[in-house]
Amino acid sequence: MRIPLNIDIEYTAKAVVGIASPVLGVVTSFQEQVEWHLRIASLLVGLAVGILSVVAMVRKMRRR
């Protein structure tokens, strides 16, 4: 018997944001029109969002 697949919208939204933020940071870092400090800042923000999303997902999974 299969376990029913329960898709949580909040969990999915956090996953999408967590994946999209670092990708957007990497894409931005390859644009030569952007200054280097903006590239570094966007990468750091993307990594921070990714890390916070993972932490929130892990906490939520532990509650269940």
Secondary structure as GFF3:
##gff-version 3
##sequence-region A 1 64
A	DSSP	alpha_helix	9	29	.	.	.	ID=ss1
A	DSSP	alpha_helix	36	63	.	.	.	ID=ss2
###
